[in-house]
């Protein structure tokens, strides 16, 4: 379903800090390691989908790392960054035009 609907998937959950952000970002924000690992490893989903903000999950994780330096959150963000990179994550600026698949925006 994710592959078929990925251009229309966006998270509008109350309390999620990224308006119309990707479900990847929600997984990172909510520290949902099981979901992230399952989606990347078992389901083999692309870690490079851009959302309405123009960010990939790697862009988001790296931005969050900057604001989380020295906090308990920094450790798990680093582990997510490493996991995403291991499975081919790129920054939006590194994607070729063919790789730029974005989540539909309102």
LINTA-V888474 format. One record per pair of residues at least 24 apart in sequence whose ideal C-beta (glycine too) atoms are under 6 Angstrom apart, sorted by the first residue. I is the first residue (numbers start at 0). GAP is how many residues later the second one is. Records with the same first field share a line. If there is no record, write none. Layout:
I = GAP / GAP
This chain:
1 = 43
5 = 43
6 = 97
7 = 96
8 = 94
9 = 93
19 = 32
20 = 30
21 = 29 / 81
23 = 33
24 = 35
27 = 33 / 52
30 = 45
39 = 47
46 = 37 / 40 / 42
47 = 42 / 51
48 = 52
49 = 42 / 52
50 = 52
51 = 53
53 = 38
54 = 37
55 = 36
56 = 27
57 = 26 / 31 / 33
58 = 32 / 33
